[in-house]
Amino acid sequence: MKFIDALHYATAIRSGCTFFITNDLGIKSNHMLHIVSLSSLKA
């Protein structure tokens, strides 16, 4: 994981977020944060 992604990820967890929206398909969900890809949100 790139540093900037790790920073955003850690900030999301620390802030109590439950979802993390990203284009990086290499980032995996865990028990604290559910990963949502931008492509899954396209209508």
Kinemage of the C-alpha trace (Angstrom):
@kinemage 1
@onewidth
@group {chain A} dominant
@subgroup {mainchain}
@vectorlist {calphas} color= white
{ca met a 1} P 0.000 0.000 0.000
{ca lys a 2} L 1.326 3.436 -0.904
{ca phe a 3} L 2.004 5.867 1.925
{ca ile a 4} L -0.814 8.246 0.957
{ca asp a 5} L -3.299 5.339 0.787
{ca ala a 6} L -2.128 4.120 4.191
{ca leu a 7} L -2.587 7.609 5.598
{ca his a 8} L -6.143 7.855 4.234
{ca tyr a 9} L -6.914 4.321 5.437
{ca ala a 10} L -5.635 4.993 8.961
{ca thr a 11} L -7.480 8.313 9.091
{ca ala a 12} L -10.726 6.617 8.061
{ca ile a 13} L -10.347 3.996 10.808
{ca arg a 14} L -9.391 6.596 13.426
{ca ser a 15} L -12.384 8.759 12.444
{ca gly a 16} L -14.809 5.869 12.852
{ca cys a 17} L -15.644 5.444 9.170
{ca thr a 18} L -17.104 2.106 8.144
{ca phe a 19} L -16.514 2.442 4.379
{ca phe a 20} L -13.423 3.375 2.365
{ca ile a 21} L -13.968 4.320 -1.290
{ca thr a 22} L -10.963 3.786 -3.570
{ca asn a 23} L -9.791 2.854 -7.068
{ca asp a 24} L -7.044 0.641 -5.616
{ca leu a 25} L -8.318 -2.931 -5.905
{ca gly a 26} L -5.337 -4.141 -3.865
{ca ile a 27} L -6.713 -2.676 -0.635
{ca lys a 28} L -8.692 -5.295 1.265
{ca ser a 29} L -11.573 -4.964 3.714
{ca asn a 30} L -11.095 -5.872 7.347
{ca his a 31} L -13.298 -6.002 10.451
{ca met a 32} L -13.088 -2.208 10.907
{ca leu a 33} L -13.388 -0.927 7.349
{ca his a 34} L -15.319 -2.114 4.299
{ca ile a 35} L -13.630 -1.293 0.979
{ca val a 36} L -15.821 -0.005 -1.858
{ca ser a 37} L -14.382 0.374 -5.363
{ca leu a 38} L -15.371 3.394 -7.398
{ca ser a 39} L -16.243 1.130 -10.331
{ca ser a 40} L -18.927 -0.560 -8.220
{ca leu a 41} L -20.594 2.827 -7.676
{ca lys a 42} L -20.942 3.716 -11.358
{ca ala a 43} L -24.521 3.852 -12.532
